[in-house]
Amino acid sequence: MWKLLLLFLPGYVFATGDSLRYLTPRDTVTITIGANEEKIFEHQIEKGQTIFSLAKFYGLSMDAIRYLNPSLNFDAVSPNQRIKVTIPNRAIIRYREAKFNPRWNTPVYYRVKKGDNLFRLSSVYFRMPEDTIKARAKLKGGSLQPGQLIQIGWISPLGIPSDWQTRTPLPASLKKVADLKGKFDRYGVGKKKQEVKNQGIAVWQKEAPAARNYYALHDKAPLNSIIEISNPVTKRTVYAEVLGKIPATAYSTNVVAILSPNTAKLLGAKDEQFFVKIKYFK
């Protein structure tokens, strides 16, 4: 017998499937839009599910899972943990065509964010008529409210073919990112170092040389150590090697790190300065 498959928390709806299936018609898929306008869904792991089979179900490579979940420990995944996956537009069934039965498919909702409007949802995100979106949302006017849930369509509970998933903008050096995380974990645990946290403004040097792909300048972290950097806005976490200290006269005191272009891009940075949280060991 199917168990209760929906978990409701403020602002989220997670699908859990069951031990054999990753989605069922009784689930609800709620998507948000990521930093690169990818459609993000957070799947909550159920007992018996694995990262490998989850990636296969959603048509994603393991590298894509690492990119979407940079702080995920692949060796310690447990039930109730939430894993980000992407849902390609092609996988969303937006219209009830002949012989389509919604009871055999999983409903897909979009959670409206600040700045959204019908034109953006229609032309940019989902490529479907504004009138259809208005009808699904039961809108009398054309305005949308942040946090509002709009049913966009349905998705097959049988999974997503891998060739439907986009291959970009996943960076080519994902293995390097995973290696840096491994060094960060080993440095902190293996040598029993003290964990230190700080936060502030990070600066992205757009014209910096790219010979060292993932690096940072930081005043307190040991030279050549690895620091963990999180962007609270995009909810992304990356790791970078400390190559030196911040030049004393170049930046104000609220700048806590200077990042390489690749590091900033992985964090979803759009501005030259943005807020970050940093963790390191010393």
C-alpha positions in Angstrom: 0.0 0.0 0.0 1.3 3.4 -0.8 2.4 5.5 2.2 1.7 9.2 2.6 4.0 10.7 -0.1 3.8 14.5 0.5 5.8 16.4 3.1 4.7 20.0 3.6 7.1 22.6 5.0 6.8 26.4 4.8 7.6 27.3 1.3 8.3 23.8 -0.1 6.7 20.7 -1.3 8.9 17.7 -1.6 8.3 14.4 -3.4 9.6 11.3 -1.8 8.2 8.5 -3.9 8.6 5.2 -2.1 11.4 2.6 -1.8 10.9 1.4 -5.3 9.7 4.5 -7.2 11.1 8.0 -7.2 7.8 9.6 -8.2 4.2 8.4 -8.1 1.0 10.1 -9.3 0.3 10.9 -5.6 3.4 13.0 -5.3 3.7 16.7 -6.1 6.7 18.3 -7.9 7.2 21.9 -7.0 10.0 23.7 -9.0 11.9 26.9 -8.6 14.1 28.7 -11.1 17.9 28.5 -10.5 20.6 31.1 -11.1 21.0 30.0 -14.7 17.2 29.7 -15.2 17.3 26.0 -14.8 14.2 24.4 -13.3 15.2 23.0 -9.8 13.3 20.4 -7.9 14.3 19.2 -4.4 13.7 15.4 -4.1 13.6 14.1 -0.6 15.3 10.8 -0.3 13.2 7.9 0.9 14.6 4.7 2.7 16.1 2.4 0.1 16.7 5.1 -2.5 20.3 5.8 -3.6 22.0 8.8 -5.3 23.0 6.7 -8.3 19.5 5.4 -9.0 18.0 8.9 -8.3 20.4 10.4 -10.9 19.4 7.7 -13.4 15.6 8.3 -12.8 16.0 12.0 -13.5 18.3 11.5 -16.4 21.3 13.2 -14.8 24.9 12.3 -14.6 26.6 12.0 -11.2 28.7 15.1 -12.1 25.4 17.0 -12.6 24.2 15.9 -9.2 27.6 17.1 -7.7 27.2 20.4 -9.4 23.7 21.0 -8.2 24.6 19.7 -4.7 28.2 20.8 -4.1 28.1 20.3 -0.3 26.5 16.8 -0.6 28.4 13.9 1.1 27.9 11.0 -1.3 29.0 8.5 1.3 26.5 9.6 3.9 23.1 10.0 2.3 20.2 9.3 4.6 16.4 9.3 4.4 14.7 12.7 4.5 17.8 14.3 2.9 16.9 16.7 0.1 18.7 16.4 -3.3 18.4 19.1 -6.0 17.7 17.9 -9.5 16.8 19.7 -12.7 13.5 19.2 -14.6 13.9 20.0 -18.3 11.0 21.8 -20.0 10.6 18.8 -22.4 9.7 16.6 -19.4 6.8 18.8 -18.3 3.5 17.7 -19.9 1.8 21.1 -20.3 -1.4 20.1 -22.2 -4.0 17.4 -21.9 -3.8 15.7 -25.3 -5.8 12.7 -26.5 -5.7 9.7 -24.1 -3.8 11.7 -21.5 -4.9 10.8 -17.9 -3.7 13.1 -15.2 -4.3 10.5 -12.6 -1.4 8.4 -14.0 1.0 11.4 -13.9 2.6 13.6 -11.2 1.4 17.2 -11.0 4.1 19.9 -11.5 3.8 23.3 -9.8 5.9 26.5 -10.0 6.4 28.6 -7.0 6.3 32.3 -8.0 9.3 34.5 -7.0 9.6 38.2 -6.7 9.7 39.9 -10.1 7.9 37.2 -11.9 5.1 38.1 -14.3 2.9 36.2 -16.8 5.1 37.1 -19.8 8.2 35.7 -18.2 6.5 32.5 -17.2 4.9 32.1 -20.6 7.8 33.1 -22.9 10.9 32.4 -20.9 10.3 29.7 -18.4 7.7 27.3 -19.8 6.9 28.4 -23.4 3.1 28.1 -23.0 0.3 30.6 -23.6 -0.4 33.2 -20.9 -4.1 32.3 -21.0 -3.3 28.7 -20.1 -1.3 29.8 -17.1 -4.0 32.2 -16.0 -6.6 29.5 -16.2 -4.5 27.0 -14.2 -3.8 29.6 -11.6 -7.5 30.8 -11.6 -6.3 34.4 -12.1 -8.8 37.1 -12.7 -6.1 39.7 -13.4 -2.6 39.4 -14.6 -0.6 39.9 -11.4 1.3 37.2 -9.6 2.2 37.1 -5.9 5.6 35.8 -4.6 5.1 32.3 -3.1 2.0 31.6 -5.2 1.8 28.1 -6.5 0.7 27.6 -10.1 0.2 24.2 -11.7 2.2 24.2 -14.9 1.4 20.6 -16.0 2.5 17.0 -15.1 5.5 14.8 -15.3 5.7 11.1 -16.0 6.4 9.0 -12.9 8.4 6.7 -15.1 11.4 9.0 -15.2 13.2 11.4 -17.5 15.3 10.2 -20.5 18.9 11.4 -20.1 18.9 13.0 -23.6 16.2 15.4 -22.4 18.4 16.9 -19.8 20.5 19.9 -20.8 24.3 19.4 -20.9 25.1 23.0 -20.2 26.0 25.1 -18.2 27.7 22.3 -16.2 31.4 23.3 -15.9 34.0 21.0 -17.3 36.1 20.8 -14.1 33.5 19.3 -11.8 36.0 16.6 -10.7 38.3 19.4 -9.5 35.5 20.8 -7.4 34.8 17.4 -5.8 38.6 16.9 -5.2 38.7 20.2 -3.3 35.8 19.2 -1.1 37.5 16.0 -0.3 40.7 17.8 0.7 38.6 20.2 2.8 36.9 17.3 4.7 40.2 15.4 5.2 42.0 18.5 6.4 39.4 19.2 9.1 38.7 15.7 10.3 42.0 14.0 9.8 44.2 16.7 11.5 41.6 17.7 14.1 41.8 21.3 13.3 39.7 24.1 14.8 36.7 25.0 12.6 36.3 28.8 12.0 33.4 30.6 10.4 33.1 34.2 9.1 31.0 36.1 6.6 31.0 39.3 4.6 31.5 40.6 1.1 33.3 38.5 -1.6 34.8 40.2 -4.6 34.9 38.6 -8.0 38.0 39.5 -10.1 36.6 39.2 -13.6 40.0 39.8 -15.3 42.0 37.5 -13.0 44.1 34.9 -14.8 42.4 31.5 -15.0 45.5 29.3 -14.7 44.3 28.2 -11.2 40.6 27.5 -11.7 39.2 27.5 -8.1 41.1 29.8 -5.8 40.6 32.5 -3.2 42.5 35.2 -1.3 41.7 35.2 2.5 43.3 36.9 5.4 42.9 34.3 8.1 42.8 30.8 6.4 46.2 29.1 6.2 48.0 29.4 2.9 47.3 26.5 0.5 44.4 25.3 2.6 40.9 24.7 1.3 38.0 27.0 2.4 34.2 26.4 2.0 32.3 29.3 0.5 28.5 29.5 0.5 26.2 32.0 -1.3 22.9 32.2 0.8 21.0 33.7 -2.2 21.6 30.9 -4.6 22.1 28.3 -1.8 25.3 27.1 -3.5 28.5 26.0 -1.8 31.9 25.6 -3.4 35.5 25.0 -2.3 38.6 27.0 -3.2 42.3 26.9 -2.5 43.8 29.8 -0.5 46.6 31.3 -2.5 47.3 34.3 -0.3 46.0 37.2 1.7 43.8 40.1 0.5 45.9 43.2 -0.4 45.8 45.5 2.5 45.1 48.7 0.6 43.0 47.4 -2.3 39.6 46.7 -0.6 37.5 47.8 2.4 37.6 45.9 5.7 34.2 44.3 5.0 35.7 42.2 2.1 36.4 38.8 3.5 37.5 37.0 0.3 38.6 37.6 -3.3 37.4 34.8 -5.6 38.6 33.5 -8.9 36.1 33.8 -11.8 35.3 30.1 -11.9 34.6 30.0 -8.1 32.3 33.0 -8.4 30.4 31.5 -11.3 29.8 28.3 -9.5 28.3 30.3 -6.7 25.9 31.9 -9.1 27.4 35.4 -8.6 25.9 38.1 -10.9 27.5 41.1 -9.2 31.2 41.9 -8.7 30.5 42.0 -4.9 28.1 39.7 -3.1 27.6 38.3 0.4 29.1 34.9 1.4 29.6 32.7 4.3 33.0 31.0 4.8 34.2 28.1 6.7 37.8 27.0 7.2 40.1 25.1 9.5 43.2 26.4 11.3 
